[in-house]
Amino acid sequence: MNRTVLYVIGAMAIVFVIAGVAGEKTKKSPPKSFVEGGSFRAVVVPADRPRTVVVTPCDAPSPSPTTGAGAARMPGVTNIRLDSTTGAPRTVLVPRCSTPANLPSAAFVLGDGDRPPAAVQAQVLVPSRSEAETIVVPPCRAGTGPVSGSQRQVVVQPRAPADTAVAPAC
């Protein structure tokens, strides 16, 4: 009787090992980085002068299209100061809002010369030699579809006399 119990325990152990190995192969591996895990709006900023990128929260009203008035002081806003360099333009990734809830904004700055990932759905481009010192960018909202080809790249310019450029909503 003792041998029978040992055989049953041994067989069960083998079954559990086989099930564990098979289960690992079917698990979806997590993204290797945050960039691969979501969709983003990229803000490409020349590095010829110091600039500030302001990302508004998900539930914030759209900033004024001419001046961006009050955007930098909203609760939950993200302000990123980019210093001037002699290198390539800087890219700031703005994640898509996942829900319409009251969430603060977020942004990730890529390293010098790093290219935007494939998960980028739209780009906001600030032309070189632009006078814009502040670039206001609302994130793409949850529930909006991918940006059409004609709107995939938006070039923003400041409106006189302001030194602020405001990107349109997605």
ZAKOLZA-928546 format. One line per 4 residues: number of its first residue (from 1); their letters; for each residue x, y, z of N, C-alpha, C. Coordinates in steps of 0.02 Angstrom, whole numbers. Layout:
BEGIN
NUM = A = X Y Z X Y Z X Y Z ~ ...
//
This chain:
BEGIN
1 = MNRT = 41 -59 0 0 0 0 43 63 0 ~ 100 61 33 144 119 34 171 134 -36 ~ 184 81 -75 210 92 -143 156 124 -187 ~ 95 104 -178 41 132 -219 34 207 -206
5 = VLYV = 38 228 -144 34 299 -127 92 337 -159 ~ 152 309 -156 210 342 -185 203 347 -261 ~ 176 295 -293 166 298 -366 115 352 -385 ~ 61 356 -346 10 407 -360 39 477 -351
9 = IGAM = 76 488 -297 107 554 -285 157 570 -341 ~ 197 522 -361 245 532 -415 210 549 -481 ~ 156 514 -497 119 527 -558 88 597 -557 ~ 61 616 -499 32 683 -493 85 737 -501
13 = AIVF = 144 725 -473 198 774 -479 218 782 -553 ~ 221 727 -590 238 731 -661 184 769 -699 ~ 121 756 -684 66 791 -717 71 867 -703 ~ 85 886 -640 90 957 -623 150 991 -658
17 = VIAG = 205 955 -664 263 983 -699 247 994 -773 ~ 216 945 -805 198 951 -875 147 1009 -885 ~ 98 1014 -841 49 1067 -846 82 1136 -836 ~ 130 1141 -791 164 1204 -779 206 1225 -839
21 = VAGE = 241 1179 -870 281 1194 -929 236 1215 -987 ~ 182 1179 -998 135 1195 -1052 102 1263 -1039 ~ 86 1278 -977 54 1342 -960 100 1401 -972 ~ 165 1393 -960 213 1447 -971 218 1465 -1045
25 = KTKK = 213 1417 -1088 219 1430 -1160 159 1468 -1187 ~ 100 1462 -1156 41 1495 -1181 31 1565 -1151 ~ 68 1582 -1099 61 1648 -1069 87 1701 -1116 ~ 51 1757 -1119 73 1813 -1160 128 1849 -1122
29 = SPPK = 184 1860 -1154 238 1894 -1120 223 1969 -1116 ~ 241 2000 -1060 228 2071 -1052 272 2111 -1099 ~ 252 2173 -1115 294 2215 -1158 364 2224 -1128 ~ 414 2231 -1171 482 2239 -1147 493 2308 -1117
33 = SFVE = 454 2356 -1137 460 2423 -1109 392 2457 -1111 ~ 386 2514 -1077 322 2550 -1077 304 2573 -1147 ~ 354 2585 -1189 342 2611 -1256 306 2559 -1299 ~ 324 2495 -1290 292 2442 -1329 222 2426 -1304
37 = GGSF = 205 2450 -1245 142 2431 -1214 82 2474 -1228 ~ 88 2531 -1262 30 2573 -1271 36 2617 -1332 ~ -16 2657 -1343 -15 2703 -1400 0 2773 -1376 ~ 36 2811 -1417 62 2875 -1396 51 2928 -1449
41 = RAVV = 55 2989 -1427 60 3047 -1471 131 3074 -1459 ~ 169 3081 -1513 238 3104 -1507 241 3179 -1520 ~ 280 3214 -1480 291 3285 -1490 366 3292 -1507 ~ 381 3313 -1568 450 3319 -1591 469 3392 -1588
45 = VPAD = 519 3407 -1546 537 3476 -1530 611 3488 -1550 ~ 624 3540 -1589 694 3555 -1605 732 3574 -1542 ~ 797 3561 -1543 839 3572 -1484 879 3636 -1488 ~ 858 3683 -1531 897 3744 -1542 890 3796 -1487
49 = RPRT = 840 3789 -1443 829 3835 -1388 792 3798 -1333 ~ 794 3823 -1270 755 3791 -1217 680 3798 -1232 ~ 643 3745 -1220 570 3745 -1231 537 3706 -1174 ~ 473 3720 -1166 433 3684 -1117 375 3650 -1152
53 = VVVT = 366 3586 -1139 308 3549 -1165 259 3541 -1107 ~ 197 3562 -1118 145 3559 -1068 93 3508 -1091 ~ 83 3455 -1051 34 3404 -1067 -25 3411 -1019 ~ -84 3423 -1047 -143 3433 -1005 -171 3366 -982
57 = PCDA = -209 3365 -927 -238 3303 -902 -291 3276 -950 ~ -309 3213 -940 -357 3179 -985 -425 3213 -986 ~ -449 3236 -930 -517 3263 -927 -519 3340 -932 ~ -462 3371 -946 -460 3444 -948 -495 3470 -1010
61 = PSPS = -525 3528 -1005 -552 3559 -1066 -495 3577 -1113 ~ -510 3580 -1177 -458 3598 -1226 -432 3667 -1211 ~ -365 3676 -1214 -338 3743 -1202 -355 3790 -1259 ~ -350 3854 -1247 -363 3903 -1298 -318 3889 -1358
65 = PTTG = -347 3884 -1419 -306 3867 -1477 -256 3922 -1497 ~ -265 3981 -1471 -219 4035 -1490 -166 4048 -1438 ~ -183 4043 -1374 -134 4061 -1322 -118 4005 -1274 ~ -160 3953 -1270 -150 3900 -1221 -159 3926 -1151
69 = AGAA = -196 3980 -1143 -203 4014 -1079 -222 3966 -1022 ~ -185 3970 -969 -199 3932 -908 -178 3859 -910 ~ -155 3834 -966 -139 3762 -971 -84 3741 -923 ~ -33 3782 -915 24 3763 -873 6 3762 -799
73 = RMPG = -50 3793 -779 -68 3796 -709 -127 3751 -691 ~ -150 3710 -737 -206 3664 -723 -185 3611 -672 ~ -231 3588 -630 -214 3532 -586 -202 3470 -629 ~ -151 3432 -613 -137 3370 -649 -97 3378 -713
77 = VTNI = -73 3438 -728 -36 3451 -789 37 3427 -780 ~ 68 3408 -836 139 3389 -836 177 3441 -876 ~ 227 3473 -844 270 3522 -877 339 3491 -884 ~ 365 3491 -945 432 3463 -957 475 3518 -988
81 = RLDS = 530 3533 -956 576 3584 -982 632 3548 -1019 ~ 640 3564 -1083 692 3535 -1125 746 3587 -1137 ~ 807 3574 -1117 861 3621 -1127 885 3619 -1199 ~ 917 3672 -1220 943 3673 -1288 1006 3631 -1293
85 = TTGA = 1014 3599 -1351 1073 3560 -1365 1091 3571 -1439 ~ 1147 3546 -1458 1165 3551 -1529 1146 3488 -1566 ~ 1113 3443 -1532 1097 3378 -1563 1031 3377 -1600 ~ 1007 3317 -1610 945 3305 -1646 885 3329 -1606
89 = PRTV = 828 3337 -1639 767 3356 -1603 751 3307 -1547 ~ 717 3331 -1496 695 3290 -1440 624 3266 -1452 ~ 608 3207 -1428 540 3180 -1436 510 3166 -1367 ~ 450 3192 -1357 412 3181 -1296 352 3137 -1315
93 = LVPR = 343 3081 -1280 287 3037 -1292 231 3051 -1242 ~ 171 3062 -1267 112 3075 -1226 66 3015 -1232 ~ 57 2976 -1178 14 2917 -1182 -59 2935 -1193 ~ -94 2893 -1230 -166 2901 -1240 -201 2891 -1173
97 = CSTP = -254 2930 -1162 -294 2921 -1101 -329 2854 -1106 ~ -327 2815 -1054 -357 2748 -1056 -431 2750 -1036 ~ -450 2797 -995 -520 2804 -974 -535 2878 -969 ~ -599 2895 -971 -616 2966 -964 -614 2990 -891
101 = ANLP = -584 2951 -847 -583 2969 -776 -537 3029 -764 ~ -541 3056 -704 -502 3113 -684 -430 3092 -669 ~ -389 3086 -722 -320 3064 -714 -272 3120 -730 ~ -215 3123 -694 -165 3173 -712 -132 3153 -778
105 = SAAF = -98 3199 -808 -64 3186 -871 2 3150 -859 ~ 32 3127 -913 97 3093 -909 134 3106 -974 ~ 200 3100 -972 241 3108 -1031 308 3075 -1019 ~ 339 3052 -1072 404 3019 -1069 450 3052 -1121
109 = VLGD = 509 3070 -1100 557 3102 -1146 606 3049 -1170 ~ 611 3042 -1237 658 2995 -1266 728 3026 -1264 ~ 778 2984 -1268 847 3007 -1269 864 3044 -1333 ~ 919 3080 -1332 941 3117 -1392 946 3070 -1452
113 = GDRP = 912 3089 -1505 916 3051 -1568 873 2989 -1570 ~ 840 2970 -1515 796 2911 -1517 735 2926 -1560 ~ 716 2877 -1600 658 2885 -1644 594 2862 -1609 ~ 537 2893 -1627 474 2871 -1596 459 2798 -1614
117 = PAAV = 427 2761 -1569 412 2691 -1581 353 2682 -1628 ~ 341 2620 -1648 285 2605 -1693 217 2618 -1662 ~ 213 2621 -1595 149 2632 -1561 126 2705 -1565 ~ 163 2748 -1598 144 2818 -1605 87 2824 -1656
121 = QAQV = 32 2854 -1635 -25 2861 -1679 -26 2928 -1714 ~ 7 2978 -1686 8 3045 -1717 70 3081 -1692 ~ 93 3129 -1732 150 3169 -1712 131 3243 -1715 ~ 157 3279 -1665 152 3352 -1664 223 3376 -1678
125 = LVPS = 232 3412 -1732 298 3435 -1751 305 3510 -1740 ~ 359 3529 -1707 376 3599 -1698 433 3612 -1747 ~ 423 3657 -1795 475 3669 -1845 539 3697 -1815 ~ 595 3683 -1846 657 3712 -1822 653 3788 -1831
129 = RSEA = 686 3823 -1788 686 3897 -1786 617 3926 -1769 ~ 573 3885 -1741 508 3911 -1719 519 3956 -1658 ~ 478 4007 -1652 481 4052 -1595 446 4024 -1533 ~ 412 3968 -1540 374 3939 -1484 421 3918 -1428
133 = ETIV = 409 3945 -1369 446 3924 -1310 406 3875 -1268 ~ 340 3876 -1276 296 3831 -1240 252 3796 -1291 ~ 247 3730 -1286 206 3690 -1331 155 3654 -1287 ~ 91 3669 -1297 37 3638 -1258 7 3581 -1299
137 = VPPC = 5 3521 -1270 -18 3461 -1305 -69 3424 -1262 ~ -131 3420 -1285 -179 3377 -1250 -168 3305 -1272 ~ -175 3256 -1226 -169 3186 -1247 -229 3165 -1289 ~ -220 3112 -1329 -277 3084 -1365 -323 3052 -1314
141 = RAGT = -387 3062 -1322 -435 3037 -1273 -455 2965 -1286 ~ -475 2931 -1234 -500 2862 -1240 -561 2861 -1285 ~ -567 2810 -1325 -625 2803 -1367 -618 2836 -1435 ~ -565 2876 -1445 -555 2905 -1511 -515 2855 -1553
145 = GPVS = -531 2852 -1617 -496 2806 -1661 -428 2831 -1680 ~ -389 2790 -1716 -324 2813 -1739 -332 2874 -1784 ~ -282 2916 -1784 -283 2977 -1824 -277 2959 -1898 ~ -317 2992 -1940 -314 2978 -2011 -248 3002 -2039
149 = GSQR = -230 2975 -2098 -166 2990 -2128 -153 3064 -2138 ~ -205 3102 -2156 -196 3174 -2168 -183 3213 -2104 ~ -204 3185 -2047 -194 3220 -1983 -141 3187 -1941 ~ -106 3139 -1969 -56 3101 -1930 1 3146 -1906
153 = QVVV = 19 3195 -1945 71 3243 -1925 42 3313 -1925 ~ 47 3346 -1869 21 3414 -1861 81 3459 -1846 ~ 91 3510 -1887 144 3558 -1874 113 3617 -1837 ~ 142 3634 -1779 114 3688 -1739 161 3748 -1741
157 = QPRA = 130 3807 -1743 166 3870 -1742 133 3915 -1690 ~ 172 3957 -1657 141 4004 -1610 101 4057 -1649 ~ 50 4082 -1617 10 4135 -1647 32 4201 -1615 ~ 43 4250 -1657 68 4315 -1633 17 4346 -1585
161 = PADT = 39 4380 -1534 107 4393 -1513 133 4341 -1463 ~ 96 4287 -1453 115 4237 -1402 176 4197 -1423 ~ 210 4168 -1375 265 4123 -1388 245 4051 -1372 ~ 179 4039 -1373 151 3973 -1357 117 3943 -1419
165 = AVAP = 132 3880 -1433 100 3843 -1487 54 3791 -1455 ~ -6 3784 -1481 -55 3737 -1452 -72 3685 -1505 ~ -63 3621 -1488 -81 3567 -1534 -156 3554 -1530 ~ -187 3539 -1586 -259 3523 -1584 -270 3456 -1551
169 = AC = -332 3445 -1529 -350 3381 -1499 -347 3326 -1552 ~ -339 3265 -1530 -338 3208 -1577 -407 3195 -1605
//
